[in-house]
Amino acid sequence: EQQQITLDIVAAEANLSTSKNELEIQKADNEASIEKATIALDKATKELEKYRDGEAPGDRRKLEIAIKDAETANNRSKKKYEDSQLLFKQEYINKSELEQNEIEGEKAQVSLEGANRDLEMFEKYTQPMAITEKEAAVRDATRERNNADLRTQSLLRQKEVAVEQNEKRLTRLRERLDRNQKEIAKMSVTAPSP
């Protein structure tokens, strides 16, 4: 039995060593998981801020400038068409030039309507949808970060329990071996010397 206990102690020492190594590996994995989740949260937050504070106002400004450009072009085209009507009546330009100026005026009007519609779509759909999407990404990243904390604590505790159990088993086996050795020492019969 003593030989079996000795073998069990060797196995328990190996199990304890393995569980301690797994605990250290888990600590490193936990650190990496939390760091990864923190980086993802930081990135999602910065993406939201970048869009809200930089990209969206920039896009809106570009659309407003496009409207001003379209208004200017439309006003020019209207004036050119009005002037060309007078020139046509005075026979300085022909009918095709008058029609060409009328078409350019219509194109400028359509362009202005499109620029106004683009700004309206941006304000009504594009910007709110993008902000909602980026806010959802922040919420998801926050949840993932919180889950990473909980998950890593749980996994770490499992590894710590394994170490504790292996330490207790090893202690019990060593105590058992010690008791057996003491019992064997008590049982030793010494022959009388002649």
Contacts in CASP RR format, 6 or more apart in sequence:
PFRMAT RR
TARGET T0000
AUTHOR 0000-0000-0000
METHOD contacts of the structure
MODEL  1
EQQQITLDIVAAEANLSTSKNELEIQKADNEASIEKATIALDKATKELEK
YRDGEAPGDRRKLEIAIKDAETANNRSKKKYEDSQLLFKQEYINKSELEQ
NEIEGEKAQVSLEGANRDLEMFEKYTQPMAITEKEAAVRDATRERNNADL
RTQSLLRQKEVAVEQNEKRLTRLRERLDRNQKEIAKMSVTAPSP
1 180 0 8 1.000
2 177 0 8 1.000
2 180 0 8 1.000
2 181 0 8 1.000
2 184 0 8 1.000
5 173 0 8 1.000
5 176 0 8 1.000
5 177 0 8 1.000
5 180 0 8 1.000
6 177 0 8 1.000
8 173 0 8 1.000
9 170 0 8 1.000
9 173 0 8 1.000
9 174 0 8 1.000
9 177 0 8 1.000
12 166 0 8 1.000
12 169 0 8 1.000
12 170 0 8 1.000
12 173 0 8 1.000
13 170 0 8 1.000
15 166 0 8 1.000
15 169 0 8 1.000
16 163 0 8 1.000
16 166 0 8 1.000
16 167 0 8 1.000
16 169 0 8 1.000
16 170 0 8 1.000
19 159 0 8 1.000
19 162 0 8 1.000
19 163 0 8 1.000
19 165 0 8 1.000
19 166 0 8 1.000
20 163 0 8 1.000
22 159 0 8 1.000
22 162 0 8 1.000
23 156 0 8 1.000
23 159 0 8 1.000
23 160 0 8 1.000
23 162 0 8 1.000
23 163 0 8 1.000
26 155 0 8 1.000
26 156 0 8 1.000
26 159 0 8 1.000
27 156 0 8 1.000
29 152 0 8 1.000
29 155 0 8 1.000
30 152 0 8 1.000
30 155 0 8 1.000
30 156 0 8 1.000
33 148 0 8 1.000
33 151 0 8 1.000
33 152 0 8 1.000
34 145 0 8 1.000
34 148 0 8 1.000
34 149 0 8 1.000
34 152 0 8 1.000
36 148 0 8 1.000
37 141 0 8 1.000
37 144 0 8 1.000
37 145 0 8 1.000
37 147 0 8 1.000
37 148 0 8 1.000
38 145 0 8 1.000
40 141 0 8 1.000
40 144 0 8 1.000
40 145 0 8 1.000
41 138 0 8 1.000
41 141 0 8 1.000
41 142 0 8 1.000
41 144 0 8 1.000
41 145 0 8 1.000
43 141 0 8 1.000
44 134 0 8 1.000
44 137 0 8 1.000
44 138 0 8 1.000
44 140 0 8 1.000
44 141 0 8 1.000
45 138 0 8 1.000
45 141 0 8 1.000
47 134 0 8 1.000
47 137 0 8 1.000
48 131 0 8 1.000
48 134 0 8 1.000
48 135 0 8 1.000
48 137 0 8 1.000
48 138 0 8 1.000
51 130 0 8 1.000
51 131 0 8 1.000
51 134 0 8 1.000
52 131 0 8 1.000
52 134 0 8 1.000
56 127 0 8 1.000
56 130 0 8 1.000
56 131 0 8 1.000
59 122 0 8 1.000
59 126 0 8 1.000
59 127 0 8 1.000
60 119 0 8 1.000
60 122 0 8 1.000
60 123 0 8 1.000
60 127 0 8 1.000
63 115 0 8 1.000
63 118 0 8 1.000
63 119 0 8 1.000
63 122 0 8 1.000
64 119 0 8 1.000
66 115 0 8 1.000
66 118 0 8 1.000
66 119 0 8 1.000
67 112 0 8 1.000
67 115 0 8 1.000
67 116 0 8 1.000
67 119 0 8 1.000
69 115 0 8 1.000
70 108 0 8 1.000
70 111 0 8 1.000
70 112 0 8 1.000
70 114 0 8 1.000
70 115 0 8 1.000
70 116 0 8 1.000
71 112 0 8 1.000
73 108 0 8 1.000
73 111 0 8 1.000
73 112 0 8 1.000
74 105 0 8 1.000
74 108 0 8 1.000
74 109 0 8 1.000
74 111 0 8 1.000
74 112 0 8 1.000
76 108 0 8 1.000
77 101 0 8 1.000
77 104 0 8 1.000
77 105 0 8 1.000
77 107 0 8 1.000
77 108 0 8 1.000
77 109 0 8 1.000
78 105 0 8 1.000
78 108 0 8 1.000
80 101 0 8 1.000
80 104 0 8 1.000
80 105 0 8 1.000
81 98 0 8 1.000
81 101 0 8 1.000
81 102 0 8 1.000
81 104 0 8 1.000
81 105 0 8 1.000
84 93 0 8 1.000
84 97 0 8 1.000
84 98 0 8 1.000
84 101 0 8 1.000
84 102 0 8 1.000
85 98 0 8 1.000
87 93 0 8 1.000
87 98 0 8 1.000
88 94 0 8 1.000
88 95 0 8 1.000
88 97 0 8 1.000
88 98 0 8 1.000
END
